[in-house]
């Protein structure tokens, strides 16, 4: 049961292999012919796709504002900014 693990190399990732290049070429050719045959349908759907892109971008691009991270505070300041105690003149804390 002597197994030599020192010379064992992991397999290359899929996107670095020659199969991925072939898959990309076949996909590009299929996409070209599909677009070529259905160009009128695609051009007709562009205004609708543009309108649908707005709410989709809004949902996916507003993920990094610091909301709902469970910081425990309800002050409205993001977790990575220091909280300062600012009092108005005449108030005591």
C-alpha positions in Angstrom: 0.0 0.0 0.0 2.8 2.4 -0.9 1.2 5.3 -2.7 3.4 8.1 -4.0 1.4 11.3 -3.3 4.3 13.8 -4.0 4.2 13.6 -7.8 0.4 13.6 -8.1 -0.8 16.8 -9.8 -4.4 17.9 -9.5 -6.3 18.0 -12.8 -6.5 21.4 -14.5 -9.7 23.4 -14.0 -12.4 23.0 -16.7 -12.1 26.5 -18.0 -8.4 26.0 -18.6 -8.8 22.8 -20.6 -9.1 22.3 -24.3 -12.7 21.1 -23.9 -13.8 24.5 -22.7 -12.3 26.1 -25.7 -14.2 23.7 -28.0 -17.4 24.3 -26.0 -16.9 28.1 -26.4 -16.3 27.8 -30.2 -19.4 25.6 -30.7 -21.5 27.9 -28.5 -20.3 30.9 -30.5 -21.2 29.3 -33.8 -24.6 28.2 -32.5 -25.2 31.7 -31.2 -24.3 33.2 -34.5 -26.7 31.0 -36.5 -29.5 31.4 -33.9 -29.1 35.2 -34.0 -28.9 35.1 -37.8 -32.2 33.2 -38.2 -34.1 35.1 -35.5 -32.7 38.7 -35.8 -36.2 40.2 -36.3 -37.4 38.6 -33.1 -34.4 39.8 -31.1 -34.6 43.4 -32.4 -38.3 43.4 -31.6 -37.6 42.4 -28.0 -34.9 45.0 -27.4 -37.1 47.7 -25.9 -38.7 45.2 -23.5 -35.3 43.8 -22.5 -34.0 47.3 -21.9 -37.0 48.0 -19.6 -36.5 44.7 -17.8 -32.8 45.4 -17.3 -33.5 48.4 -15.0 -35.2 46.5 -12.1 -32.9 43.5 -12.5 -29.8 45.8 -12.2 -31.5 47.5 -9.2 -31.9 44.3 -7.4 -28.5 42.9 -8.0 -26.4 46.1 -7.7 -27.8 47.3 -4.4 -26.4 44.4 -2.4 -23.4 46.2 -1.0 -25.1 49.1 0.9 -24.6 47.5 4.3 -28.3 46.7 5.0 -29.5 43.6 6.9 -26.0 42.6 8.1 -27.1 42.1 11.7 -24.7 44.6 13.2 -27.0 44.9 16.2 -27.2 48.7 16.0 -30.2 50.6 14.7 -28.5 53.9 14.2 -28.5 53.7 10.4 -24.7 54.0 10.1 -22.8 51.3 8.3 -20.9 48.9 10.4 -17.5 50.0 9.1 -17.8 53.7 10.0 -17.1 54.9 13.6 -20.1 56.1 15.5 -19.8 59.5 17.1 -21.7 61.0 19.9 -22.9 64.3 18.6 -25.0 66.3 21.0 -26.7 69.6 20.3 -25.8 72.6 22.4 -27.8 72.6 25.6 -28.4 68.9 25.7 -26.8 66.5 28.1 -25.9 62.9 27.4 
